[in-house]
Amino acid sequence: MSDAITRVSPTLASSNSAQVNSPARVLIASLVGTTIEFFDFYVYATAAVLVFPTLFFPNSDPTTALLASFATFSIAFFARPLGAVVFGHFGDRIGRKTTLVAALLTMGISTVVIGLLPSYESIGVIAPLLLALCRFGQGFGLGGEWGGAVLLATENAPEGKRSWYGMFPQLGAPVGLFLSSGIFWLLLQVMSQDALLSWGWRVPFISSILLIVIGLWVRLSITETPAFQKAIDKQERVAVPVAVLFRKHKRSLFLGTFVALATFVLFYIGSAYLLSYNVKVLKIPFLDALEIQIVGSIAFGIFIPIVGKLAERFGRRKMLIITTVLIGIFSFFLPGLMTGGEGSIVVFAIVAMALMGMTYGLIGTALAAPFPTAVRYTGASITFNLAGIFGASLAPYIATWLQANFGMQYVGYYLGLSAVITLICILASGQDEV
């Protein structure tokens, strides 16, 4: 198919280009949106460990129920590339702003509906099927959200500040993790575990409607990014961005997918898997396990701006290489830390999530860098979400299975192998590709 050009009115183009987003508005809009999206996403991850095995898979033994719950958790990662293609198409065709609003609504509505679902006890097997459908909706929405939020920040960044601006939407992940863990922690402070299983688990999902309203208000207050407006003015938009992407940018898609591999494996071992391991294997009380996750999310958030500053000084590619090597080294310490008692588990959570902050703070800008404006939304979104399939979708499942069948050292091997693959792909990428 030819790269058909989309034409727009010169009057509309000039009126839009006259409006300039302030730095504060850009950074708040990118951060608030991703915070809401990741809050919704991680609320599910927490519930997948704490309540869904009991409520939606009650006829299985505890390990099988947990694995089934993690299987529904993984569905979102397979939906995310589809969301990246659909929302990426409109993001590259009609603009970043409108597409981001649609992605936020898709994710938010799916989350609220989860909070309204009847359990297995009420409607039988239809309950987990509806849960899986809503999880698909969450993934579909997030598939379009992340790439647009990164571009909202980086395409408004002044010269030399792209890594710094690009880390702001990434802060939404630790803030969302902190809030999702924190709300379950608060619920357990005021109600029993039985009450949480009965109705309390619905509160985080339904209350996200308030966050949706805030997110929409912020997103609707911004104008289009200068880079996309320039593409409009120069009539550079293409008819089918995904077709152009796979025809002209296959190398960047492949390398970008595996540049982000270790980022995803590390995160879901250090969050969803760690939470399930603490509660199900070590028998750490729910509250203590959530507190460990909250501490980890704080370390995660602290190291994102730190690495953003370091990348501005030493270069994004160099910092990615250093961080990936550190993740590989950390994989050798994983078995000892995970089996050394609650104190060493806290150390594991802090170190793992600090390293996560260092890699995640850079990955957004790195994945967007190789693609031209006309296909950047689609390209960044697809690479990020393909990495989610390979690195995140089955990470809690694989880690649980490896630990149960071969021991914790094999979970370390799993993380170490992902770091080696990521390092090879970073080194294979050119200076301008990450």
Secondary structure as UniProt FT lines:
FT   HELIX           10..17
FT   HELIX           23..50
FT   HELIX           52..56
FT   TURN            58..59
FT   HELIX           62..93
FT   HELIX           96..114
FT   TURN            115..116
FT   HELIX           120..123
FT   TURN            124..125
FT   HELIX           126..154
FT   TURN            155..156
FT   TURN            159..160
FT   HELIX           162..170
FT   HELIX           172..190
FT   HELIX           193..195
FT   HELIX           196..200
FT   HELIX           202..219
FT   TURN            220..221
FT   HELIX           226..233
FT   TURN            234..235
FT   HELIX           241..248
FT   HELIX           250..259
FT   HELIX           261..268
FT   HELIX           269..273
FT   HELIX           274..276
FT   HELIX           277..281
FT   HELIX           286..314
FT   HELIX           316..338
FT   HELIX           342..368
FT   TURN            369..370
FT   HELIX           373..388
FT   HELIX           389..393
FT   HELIX           395..405
FT   HELIX           408..428
FT   TURN            431..433
//
